[in-house]
Amino acid sequence: MDEEDEIKRIKEGGFVNLIWRPVNWLKMLSDELSWRFVLAVIIVYGINQGVSIGLYRVSVQYYMKDVLKLQPSEAQFYSGIIQIPWIIKPLWGLMTDIVPIFRLRRRPYFIFAGFVGSIAMLIPAFSTNLPQVFAVLSFMTAGAGVAIADVTIDACVTENSISHPSLAGDMQSLCGVSSSIGQLVGFAMSGVLVHIIGPQGVFGVLSIPAGLVILVGMMLQEPLVHSYSHKRVSQKFLDATKTMVTALKTPDVWRPCLYMYLSLALGVSIHEGMFYWYTDAKAGPSFSQEVIGSIFSMGAVGSLLGVLLYQNVFRKHPFRGVLFWSQLLYGASSLLDLVLVLRLNLSFGVPDYIFVVMDEGVSRMIGRLKWMPLLVLSSKLCPSGIEGTFFALLMSIDHVGMLTSSWAGSVLLHALNVTRTRFDNLWVAILIRSCARLFPVGLLFLVPSNDPNSTILPSELLATKKGDDVLESRNSEMISLVDNSI
């Protein structure tokens, strides 16, 4: 009996350890990097991006479909247009790195981003018969608010990635976990909220996460910039540009940048065509708003599982190996949409909802598993002194790839005559997309074979320049609002 009690005690202890493992992980990051930094990541990535993405995606799709009455190819095109503020992230990065406001580098940009995002969401929320152009501009402005907050926190992440290279993967995992959990919450609420208060009502709700970014800026404590002259801003821009050009000329930098762009551009997004098919009463399964939200929430679960899988299994594996298998699976998993559109799942007795949930979960998990090593790799490519700027440049390259993918999908849907009511050729678009997603496998020679714990950049690009009016790269920390005197 004593032996059985001992075995039971060990099993219970293992279960308790499993539960406390994420808590201990967060505590470790807080001890190593400051709990204030961890809090900032959770607010910006988890709430302002994660929850907002969940609510925003569903509400905008229904707004374009039911209010603006757009065709799938048009909605696909405008979904790319809305991403333009993310493409010019290097501009936001340059501003936060070398243009202080009131002698502060981070706080004013968080506050500005929060105000911009809140106002931009309130405009379509309270406007009736808003012209299509102004609606798209509002969505773009809201995206700019999120992008500015994102690039500001990215600067903190990349600074810590350089000062704590062994924790680079953990920091990206923290960002991914926060974003995935936030998206899960957002998607879970999105369908119900769209059904109850409509897409415009959801836009009003979206002003709240943006407003929280203002609190992030108010809580931020950072050293004041001394001996800085705004007259030399142009020189700083020139110096930063030269550093970026020097880095981009390095084969260890431009080769993975080219791969990141091509791997995303060849994704050929047709998600608007699939969304219209999901909600069609004749050709599709005619899913309701609540069902659409639940499907996307399961996709967020899959994304979270992808982050956890990378963190616990593939975090220390070489970039090239992880990308090889994830890219293969990414292309293969996209064929699940083909089974669905051809109604083959019904032939096997699998209901549409069950199949779509599995499809969304698996596809998002593999997509996140493919994305994580690219994020870690990007953080390894940033020269010291302009971490935020260069990371923003790398992310803008990624978003140009996404824009290319979105517009390629728009052209494909238009060429195949996929409309609001006609989906005869949707299966052809899916097949072309799946084949295109396999091409990046042949480009993996552009990716370094290093493991995530090694340094990629030459030593001269990792040396931080210092001077009388050069802004030093420091870790910004979050402090309690009560303890901060502004």
C-alpha positions as CSV (number, residue, x, y, z in Angstrom):
1,M,0.0,0.0,0.0
2,D,2.9,2.3,0.8
3,E,4.3,1.7,-2.6
4,E,1.0,2.5,-4.3
5,D,0.8,5.7,-2.3
6,E,4.3,6.7,-3.4
7,I,3.4,6.1,-7.1
8,K,0.3,8.1,-6.7
9,R,2.2,10.9,-5.1
10,I,4.7,11.0,-7.9
11,K,1.9,11.1,-10.5
12,E,0.1,13.9,-8.7
13,G,3.3,15.8,-8.4
14,G,4.0,15.5,-12.1
15,F,0.5,16.8,-12.9
16,V,1.0,19.7,-10.5
17,N,4.3,20.5,-12.2
18,L,2.6,20.4,-15.6
19,I,0.1,22.9,-14.4
20,W,2.7,25.2,-12.8
21,R,5.1,25.0,-15.7
22,P,3.7,28.0,-17.6
23,V,3.7,30.0,-14.4
24,N,7.3,29.1,-13.7
25,W,8.2,30.0,-17.3
26,L,6.6,33.4,-16.9
27,K,8.3,33.9,-13.6
28,M,11.7,33.0,-15.2
29,L,11.1,35.6,-17.9
30,S,10.1,38.2,-15.3
31,D,13.2,37.5,-13.3
32,E,15.5,37.6,-16.3
33,L,13.9,40.4,-18.3
34,S,11.7,42.3,-15.7
35,W,8.0,41.6,-15.1
36,R,7.3,45.0,-16.5
37,F,8.5,43.9,-19.9
38,V,6.4,40.7,-19.7
39,L,3.4,42.9,-18.8
40,A,4.0,45.2,-21.8
41,V,4.2,42.2,-24.2
42,I,0.9,40.7,-22.8
43,I,-1.0,44.1,-23.2
44,V,0.3,44.9,-26.7
45,Y,0.4,41.5,-28.2
46,G,-2.4,39.8,-26.2
47,I,-5.0,42.5,-25.9
48,N,-4.3,45.2,-28.5
49,Q,-3.3,42.7,-31.2
50,G,-4.7,39.3,-30.2
51,V,-8.2,40.2,-29.0
52,S,-8.5,42.9,-31.6
53,I,-7.6,40.6,-34.4
54,G,-10.2,38.2,-33.3
55,L,-12.9,40.8,-33.2
56,Y,-11.7,42.8,-36.2
57,R,-11.4,40.0,-38.7
58,V,-14.9,38.7,-38.4
59,S,-16.5,42.2,-38.1
60,V,-14.7,43.6,-41.1
61,Q,-15.5,40.6,-43.3
62,Y,-19.2,40.9,-42.5
63,Y,-19.0,44.7,-43.0
64,M,-17.5,44.3,-46.4
65,K,-19.9,41.6,-47.4
66,D,-23.2,42.8,-46.0
67,V,-22.7,46.6,-45.6
68,L,-20.4,47.5,-48.5
69,K,-21.7,44.7,-50.7
70,L,-18.3,43.8,-52.2
71,Q,-17.4,40.9,-54.4
72,P,-14.9,38.3,-53.0
73,S,-12.1,39.5,-55.2
74,E,-12.8,43.2,-54.2
75,A,-12.8,42.2,-50.5
76,Q,-9.6,40.3,-51.0
77,F,-8.0,43.4,-52.6
78,Y,-9.1,45.8,-49.9
79,S,-7.9,43.4,-47.2
80,G,-4.5,43.8,-48.7
81,I,-4.9,47.6,-48.8
82,I,-5.7,47.7,-45.1
83,Q,-2.3,46.2,-44.4
84,I,-0.3,49.0,-45.9
85,P,0.4,50.7,-42.5
86,W,2.3,47.5,-41.6
87,I,4.4,47.8,-44.7
88,I,5.8,51.2,-43.7
89,K,6.7,49.9,-40.3
90,P,10.4,51.0,-40.8
91,L,9.1,54.6,-40.7
92,W,7.5,54.0,-37.3
93,G,10.7,52.2,-36.3
94,L,12.9,55.1,-37.3
95,M,10.7,57.5,-35.4
96,T,10.8,55.5,-32.2
97,D,14.6,54.8,-32.4
98,I,15.9,58.3,-33.3
99,V,13.2,60.9,-32.9
100,P,12.3,61.4,-29.2
101,I,9.2,63.4,-28.2
102,F,9.6,65.5,-25.1
103,R,13.0,63.7,-24.7
104,L,11.2,60.3,-24.5
105,R,11.6,57.5,-27.0
106,R,8.7,55.1,-26.2
107,R,6.0,56.6,-24.1
108,P,4.7,59.2,-26.5
109,Y,4.4,56.7,-29.3
110,F,2.4,54.3,-27.2
111,I,0.0,57.1,-26.2
112,F,-0.3,58.4,-29.8
113,A,-0.9,54.9,-31.1
114,G,-3.7,54.3,-28.6
115,F,-5.5,57.6,-29.5
116,V,-5.2,57.0,-33.2
117,G,-6.5,53.4,-32.9
118,S,-9.5,54.4,-30.7
119,I,-10.6,57.3,-32.9
120,A,-10.2,55.3,-36.1
121,M,-12.5,52.5,-34.8
122,L,-15.1,54.9,-33.5
123,I,-15.6,56.6,-36.9
124,P,-17.2,53.6,-38.7
125,A,-18.9,52.5,-35.5
126,F,-21.1,55.7,-35.4
127,S,-21.3,56.5,-39.1
128,T,-24.2,55.5,-41.3
129,N,-23.8,55.2,-45.0
130,L,-20.0,55.7,-44.7
131,P,-18.5,55.9,-48.2
132,Q,-16.4,52.9,-49.1
133,V,-13.2,55.0,-49.4
134,F,-13.6,56.5,-45.9
135,A,-14.3,53.1,-44.4
136,V,-11.1,51.6,-45.9
137,L,-9.2,54.7,-44.7
138,S,-10.6,54.2,-41.2
139,F,-9.5,50.6,-41.2
140,M,-6.0,51.6,-42.5
141,T,-5.7,54.3,-39.7
142,A,-6.7,51.7,-37.1
143,G,-4.0,49.4,-38.5
144,A,-1.5,52.3,-38.2
145,G,-2.3,52.6,-34.5
146,V,-1.7,48.9,-33.9
147,A,1.5,49.0,-36.1
148,I,3.0,51.9,-34.1
149,A,2.3,50.1,-30.8
150,D,3.7,46.9,-32.3
151,V,6.9,48.4,-33.6
152,T,7.5,50.1,-30.2
153,I,7.2,46.9,-28.2
154,D,9.1,45.1,-31.0
155,A,12.1,47.4,-30.2
156,C,12.0,46.2,-26.6
157,V,11.8,42.6,-27.7
158,T,14.7,42.8,-30.1
159,E,16.9,44.7,-27.6
160,N,16.3,41.9,-25.1
161,S,17.0,39.3,-27.8
162,I,20.4,40.8,-28.3
163,S,21.3,41.3,-24.6
164,H,19.8,37.8,-23.8
165,P,20.4,35.7,-26.9
166,S,19.5,32.4,-25.2
167,L,16.0,33.8,-24.4
168,A,15.3,35.0,-27.9
169,G,13.1,31.9,-28.6
170,D,11.3,32.3,-25.2
171,M,10.5,36.0,-25.9
172,Q,9.0,35.2,-29.3
173,S,7.1,32.3,-27.7
174,L,5.7,34.8,-25.1
175,C,4.6,37.1,-28.0
176,G,3.1,34.2,-29.8
177,V,1.3,32.7,-26.8
178,S,-0.1,36.1,-25.8
179,S,-1.3,36.8,-29.3
180,S,-2.8,33.3,-29.7
181,I,-4.7,33.4,-26.4
182,G,-5.9,36.9,-27.2
183,Q,-7.1,35.8,-30.6
184,L,-8.9,32.9,-29.0
185,V,-10.8,35.2,-26.7
186,G,-11.5,37.6,-29.6
187,F,-12.7,35.0,-32.0
188,A,-14.8,33.3,-29.4
189,M,-16.7,36.6,-28.8
190,S,-16.7,37.9,-32.3
191,G,-19.5,35.8,-33.8
192,V,-21.8,36.4,-30.9
193,L,-21.1,40.2,-30.8
194,V,-21.6,40.5,-34.6
195,H,-24.9,38.8,-34.3
196,I,-26.1,40.9,-31.3
197,I,-24.7,44.4,-32.1
198,G,-23.6,44.0,-35.7
199,P,-20.2,44.7,-37.2
200,Q,-20.4,48.4,-36.5
201,G,-21.1,47.8,-32.9
202,V,-18.0,45.6,-32.7
203,F,-16.0,48.5,-34.1
204,G,-17.0,50.5,-31.1
205,V,-15.9,47.6,-28.8
206,L,-12.5,47.6,-30.7
207,S,-11.8,51.1,-29.4
208,I,-11.2,49.7,-25.9
209,P,-8.1,47.5,-26.6
210,A,-6.6,50.5,-28.5
211,G,-7.3,52.6,-25.4
212,L,-5.4,50.2,-23.2
213,V,-2.3,51.1,-25.2
214,I,-2.6,54.6,-23.8
215,L,-2.2,53.1,-20.3
216,V,0.9,51.3,-21.5
217,G,2.4,54.6,-22.5
218,M,1.4,56.2,-19.2
219,M,3.1,53.4,-17.2
220,L,6.3,53.3,-19.2
221,Q,9.4,54.5,-17.5
222,E,12.5,55.2,-19.5
223,P,15.5,57.4,-19.2
224,L,15.3,60.9,-20.7
225,V,17.4,61.5,-23.8
226,H,20.1,64.1,-23.0
227,S,22.0,66.4,-25.4
228,Y,19.8,65.6,-28.3
229,S,19.2,68.2,-31.1
230,H,16.2,67.8,-33.3
231,K,18.2,69.7,-36.0
232,R,20.2,66.5,-36.5
233,V,17.3,64.3,-37.1
234,S,18.0,64.1,-40.8
235,Q,21.6,63.0,-40.0
236,K,20.2,60.3,-37.7
237,F,17.9,59.1,-40.5
238,L,20.8,59.0,-42.8
239,D,23.0,57.1,-40.4
240,A,20.2,54.6,-39.7
241,T,19.6,54.2,-43.4
242,K,23.3,53.5,-44.0
243,T,23.4,50.9,-41.3
244,M,20.3,49.2,-42.7
245,V,21.8,49.2,-46.2
246,T,25.1,47.8,-44.9
247,A,23.2,45.1,-43.1
248,L,21.1,44.3,-46.1
249,K,24.2,43.9,-48.3
250,T,25.4,41.2,-46.0
251,P,24.5,37.8,-47.5
252,D,23.6,36.4,-44.1
253,V,20.8,39.1,-44.0
254,W,19.5,39.5,-47.6
255,R,19.2,35.8,-48.3
256,P,16.8,35.0,-45.4
257,C,15.0,38.3,-46.2
258,L,14.4,37.1,-49.7
259,Y,13.2,33.7,-48.5
260,M,10.8,35.3,-46.0
261,Y,9.2,37.5,-48.8
262,L,8.9,34.6,-51.3
263,S,7.5,32.1,-48.8
264,L,4.7,34.5,-47.9
265,A,4.1,35.9,-51.4
266,L,3.6,32.4,-52.7
267,G,1.0,31.7,-50.1
268,V,-1.7,33.1,-52.5
269,S,-4.4,34.0,-50.0
270,I,-8.0,33.4,-51.0
271,H,-9.6,33.6,-47.5
272,E,-12.3,36.0,-48.6
273,G,-13.5,33.6,-51.3
274,M,-13.6,30.9,-48.7
275,F,-15.5,33.2,-46.3
276,Y,-18.2,34.0,-48.9
277,W,-18.5,30.3,-49.6
278,Y,-18.8,29.5,-45.9
279,T,-21.8,31.9,-45.6
280,D,-23.5,31.0,-48.9
281,A,-26.9,29.3,-48.5
282,K,-26.8,27.4,-51.9
283,A,-23.2,26.4,-52.7
284,G,-21.8,26.5,-49.2
285,P,-22.8,25.3,-45.7
286,S,-24.4,28.7,-44.8
287,F,-22.6,29.1,-41.5
288,S,-24.0,31.8,-39.1
289,Q,-22.0,34.5,-37.4
290,E,-21.7,32.5,-34.2
291,V,-20.5,29.5,-36.1
292,I,-17.9,31.6,-38.1
293,G,-16.6,33.0,-34.8
294,S,-16.3,29.5,-33.3
295,I,-14.5,28.2,-36.3
296,F,-11.9,31.0,-36.2
297,S,-11.6,30.6,-32.4
298,M,-10.6,26.9,-33.0
299,G,-8.1,28.3,-35.5
300,A,-6.7,30.4,-32.6
301,V,-6.4,27.2,-30.5
302,G,-4.4,25.6,-33.4
303,S,-2.2,28.7,-33.5
304,L,-1.5,28.4,-29.8
305,L,-0.7,24.8,-30.1
306,G,1.7,25.7,-32.9
307,V,3.5,28.1,-30.5
308,L,3.6,25.5,-27.7
309,L,4.9,22.9,-30.1
310,Y,7.7,25.1,-31.3
311,Q,8.5,26.2,-27.7
312,N,8.7,22.7,-26.3
313,V,9.9,20.6,-29.3
314,F,11.5,22.7,-32.1
315,R,12.9,25.8,-30.3
316,K,16.5,24.6,-30.5
317,H,16.3,22.9,-33.9
318,P,18.1,24.6,-36.9
319,F,16.0,27.0,-38.8
320,R,16.3,25.2,-42.1
321,G,15.0,21.8,-40.8
322,V,11.9,23.3,-39.1
323,L,11.0,25.4,-42.1
324,F,11.4,22.4,-44.5
325,W,8.8,20.2,-42.7
326,S,6.5,23.1,-41.8
327,Q,6.4,24.4,-45.4
328,L,5.6,20.9,-46.7
329,L,2.8,20.5,-44.2
330,Y,1.6,24.0,-44.9
331,G,1.1,23.2,-48.6
332,A,-0.4,19.8,-47.9
333,S,-2.9,21.1,-45.3
334,S,-4.3,23.7,-47.7
335,L,-5.7,20.8,-49.7
336,L,-8.2,20.2,-46.9
337,D,-10.2,23.1,-48.4
338,L,-10.4,21.2,-51.6
339,V,-12.0,18.3,-49.9
340,L,-14.5,20.6,-48.3
341,V,-15.4,22.6,-51.4
342,L,-15.8,19.4,-53.5
343,R,-18.1,18.1,-50.7
344,L,-16.0,14.9,-50.3
345,N,-16.2,15.2,-46.6
346,L,-20.0,14.5,-46.8
347,S,-19.2,11.4,-48.8
348,F,-17.3,10.1,-45.8
349,G,-20.0,11.2,-43.4
350,V,-18.1,14.1,-41.8
351,P,-20.3,17.1,-41.3
352,D,-19.2,20.5,-42.7
353,Y,-18.7,22.1,-39.3
354,I,-16.6,19.3,-37.9
355,F,-14.4,19.2,-41.0
356,V,-14.0,23.0,-41.1
357,V,-13.0,23.2,-37.4
358,M,-10.4,20.5,-38.0
359,D,-9.2,22.2,-41.1
360,E,-8.9,25.6,-39.5
361,G,-7.1,24.2,-36.4
362,V,-4.6,22.1,-38.3
363,S,-3.9,24.9,-40.9
364,R,-3.4,27.6,-38.2
365,M,-1.2,25.3,-36.1
366,I,1.1,24.5,-39.1
367,G,1.1,28.2,-40.2
368,R,2.2,29.3,-36.7
369,L,4.9,26.6,-36.6
370,K,6.2,27.9,-39.9
371,W,6.0,31.5,-38.7
372,M,7.8,31.1,-35.3
373,P,11.3,30.3,-36.7
374,L,11.0,33.2,-39.1
375,L,10.3,35.6,-36.1
376,V,13.3,34.2,-34.2
377,L,15.5,34.5,-37.2
378,S,14.3,38.1,-37.8
379,S,15.3,39.1,-34.2
380,K,18.8,37.6,-34.9
381,L,19.3,39.9,-37.9
382,C,18.9,43.2,-36.2
383,P,22.0,45.5,-35.9
384,S,22.6,47.1,-32.5
385,G,21.4,50.7,-32.1
386,I,18.5,50.4,-34.7
387,E,16.9,47.2,-33.4
388,G,13.3,48.5,-33.6
389,T,13.9,50.1,-37.0
390,F,15.5,47.0,-38.6
391,F,13.0,44.6,-37.1
392,A,10.3,46.8,-38.5
393,L,12.0,46.6,-41.9
394,L,12.0,42.8,-41.7
395,M,8.4,42.7,-40.7
396,S,7.5,45.1,-43.5
397,I,9.2,42.7,-45.9
398,D,6.9,40.0,-44.5
399,H,3.9,42.3,-44.9
400,V,4.8,43.1,-48.5
401,G,4.8,39.3,-49.0
402,M,1.4,39.1,-47.4
403,L,0.1,42.0,-49.6
404,T,1.5,40.2,-52.7
405,S,-0.3,37.0,-51.5
406,S,-3.6,38.9,-51.0
407,W,-3.5,40.7,-54.3
408,A,-2.5,37.5,-56.1
409,G,-5.5,35.8,-54.5
410,S,-7.7,38.7,-55.6
411,V,-6.5,38.4,-59.2
412,L,-7.0,34.6,-59.1
413,L,-10.6,34.9,-57.7
414,H,-11.4,37.5,-60.4
415,A,-9.9,35.5,-63.2
416,L,-11.8,32.3,-62.1
417,N,-15.0,34.4,-61.8
418,V,-15.6,33.6,-58.2
419,T,-18.3,36.0,-57.1
420,R,-20.8,36.5,-54.3
421,T,-23.0,33.8,-55.7
422,R,-20.8,31.8,-58.1
423,F,-18.2,29.3,-56.7
424,D,-17.9,26.8,-59.5
425,N,-14.2,27.5,-59.9
426,L,-13.3,28.0,-56.3
427,W,-11.8,24.5,-56.2
428,V,-9.4,25.5,-59.0
429,A,-8.2,28.5,-56.9
430,I,-7.6,26.2,-54.0
431,L,-5.6,23.7,-56.1
432,I,-3.4,26.5,-57.5
433,R,-2.8,28.0,-54.0
434,S,-1.8,24.6,-52.6
435,C,0.8,24.0,-55.4
436,A,2.2,27.5,-55.0
437,R,2.8,27.0,-51.3
438,L,5.1,24.1,-52.0
439,F,7.6,26.2,-54.1
440,P,9.4,27.8,-51.1
441,V,10.7,24.3,-50.1
442,G,13.2,24.7,-53.0
443,L,14.4,28.0,-51.7
444,L,15.5,26.9,-48.3
445,F,19.2,27.2,-49.3
446,L,18.6,31.0,-48.6
447,V,18.0,30.3,-44.9
448,P,21.0,29.9,-42.6
449,S,21.5,26.4,-41.2
450,N,22.3,27.9,-37.7
451,D,20.4,26.9,-34.6
452,P,18.4,29.7,-32.8
453,N,20.9,30.1,-30.0
454,S,23.8,31.1,-32.3
455,T,24.7,34.6,-33.5
456,I,24.2,35.3,-37.2
457,L,25.3,38.9,-37.7
458,P,29.0,39.9,-38.1
459,S,30.5,41.4,-35.0
460,E,30.7,44.9,-36.5
461,L,27.0,45.0,-36.9
462,L,26.4,44.0,-33.2
463,A,28.6,46.8,-31.9
464,T,26.4,49.6,-30.5
465,K,27.5,53.1,-31.4
466,K,27.6,55.7,-28.6
467,G,28.2,59.4,-28.5
468,D,26.9,62.7,-27.2
469,D,23.7,62.7,-29.2
470,V,23.4,59.1,-30.2
471,L,20.5,57.3,-28.6
472,E,21.6,54.3,-26.7
473,S,19.7,51.1,-27.0
474,R,18.2,50.3,-23.6
475,N,15.5,48.1,-22.3
476,S,12.3,50.0,-21.6
477,E,10.5,48.8,-18.5
478,M,6.9,49.0,-17.3
479,I,6.2,50.4,-13.8
480,S,3.0,50.8,-11.9
481,L,0.9,53.8,-12.8
482,V,0.6,54.7,-9.1
483,D,4.4,54.8,-8.7
484,N,5.0,56.9,-11.8
485,S,5.0,60.7,-11.6
486,I,4.5,62.2,-15.0
